[in-house]
Amino acid sequence: MTITAWFLAARPKTLLASVSPVAIGTALAAHDGGLHWGAMVAALLGAICIQIGTNFCNDYFDHFQGADTQDRKGPTRAVASGLISPRMMAVGTTIAFSLSAAFACYLAWRAGWPFLVLGALSIAFGVLYTAGRWSLAYTGLGDPFVLVFFGPVAVAGTHYVQTLTWNWSTVIAGLAPGLIAVGLLVVNNLRDIDEDRIARKRTLAVRFGATFSRFQYLLCMFFAALVPA
């Protein structure tokens, strides 16, 4: 178990999916004259910790549910490959989510108790994404939750904790990173379609096939590109 193993388990190439909506929300806050550095940093680090915790949790549960096999085409999974023990991955998941909860407490102190609820829901869905056979990823429900939480919730939330004002344009703007995050998920699910089918991981790619997934990806990118216009 090394720092490199933990770095790979965090899946750094995917973390821009959590950075992007915070950046967009911050840009909109600056445009509205409400840039707040403390809230921005807390929102950014909180979002990254939630995604890392979700990635760790995914690594842990996919191993025990048979989704990570020797035939896997994607990046090496830390638990399945033996780089990190299941116990230590559970500890890492707890630490990541605990850090995100701490940042949520600061945001709630600044912007109100709903951000405690939002933080708790984000952590809960991060666990429920792959925890158990009825989890979001294993029933094909991951896509809408990724769209909402990596999109409008993250952008509008980041804007609000800085400006303390509500603006519907932030929700619309949030559709762009949300749709791109769904596109990233679609690419992963399409890559893993054969292994997921064997593991009974009923993603939309498994349920409706590769052609559906390619069309879904095209629509996500098309409508994401329309949002700035």
Secondary structure, 3 states (H helix, E strand, C coil): CCHHHHHHHCCHHHCHHHHHHHHHHHHHHHHCCCCCHHHHHHHHHHHHHHHHHHHHHHHHHHHHCCCCCCCCCCCCCCCCCCCCCHHHHHHHHHHHHHHHHHHHHHHHHHHCCHHHHHHHHHHHHHHHCCCCCCCHHHHCCHHHHHHHHCCHHHHHHHHHHHHCCCCHHHHHHHHHHHHHHHHHHHHHHHHCHHHHHHCCCCCHHHHHCHHHHHHHHHHHHHHHHHCCC
